[in-house]
Amino acid sequence: EPEVTQTPSHQVTQMGQEVILRCVPISNHLYFYWYRQILGQKVEFLVSFYNNEISEKSEIFDDQFSVERPDGSNFTLKIRSTKLEDSAMYFCASSDGENTEAFFGQGTRLTVV
Amino acid sequence: AQKVTQAQTEISVVEKEDVTLDCVYETRDTTYYLFWYKQPPSGELVFLIRRNSFDEQNEISGRYSWNFQKSTSSFNFTITASQVVDSAVYFCALSVRSYNQGGKLIFGQGTELSVKP
């Protein structure tokens, strides 16, 4: 069964460093997303990506964040200068159409120290 | 603005009990979609169901059933004869009709279900 894969599963980084979280969405999907879940809290939308550009972003997704689809399979989230409050589980997701179910990866736990 | 409320933070039941997880949503859009996701202790988010606002039929899938009532803006989830493997955090989510945006999910706070043997 096709699935969304994310790497790494856990990343520890020092405050101020840049991190890149990687995702391989399901191959025939058209919409890609990043969500964040701070420990013990709800899942929050960060950004959606369609047709090689950002289609929607939340207030959380400020200038420190960027997304890229560098080739036909990968989808990345970059945080330019990490802060302690960026520590969270980051989920990548993909869907095959408008408002269809999104399938999530297993997440990358980011710890900023 | 859209909002999802899951008033039950934690529920604890004994195996074989039935349990209902409540979800109340708010939106002014007439076309919207409702979802349930399961987050087991391993952390991933597992899709369970999607309903659109025009389909109020209840759905049953094995031990799982969903009750969608537009009149009360609720989309409740019932597990019949619960099992230990049902222990997880369950999230209700809402998305509204979008155009070339995919449809971001707005999640509730989640309900942590603990099923004891």
Interface residues (C-beta under 8 A of the other chain):
Chain A: L30 Y31 F32 Y33 Y35 Q41 K42 V43 E44 F45 S48 Y50 N51 S55 E56 S58 M89 F91 A93 S95 E98 N99 T100 E101 A102 F103 F104 G105 Q106 G107 R109
Chain B: Y33 F35 Y37 S42 G43 E44 L45 V46 F47 R50 N52 F91 A93 S95 V96 R97 S98 Y99 N100 Q101 G102 G103 K104 L105 I106 F107 G108 Q109 G110
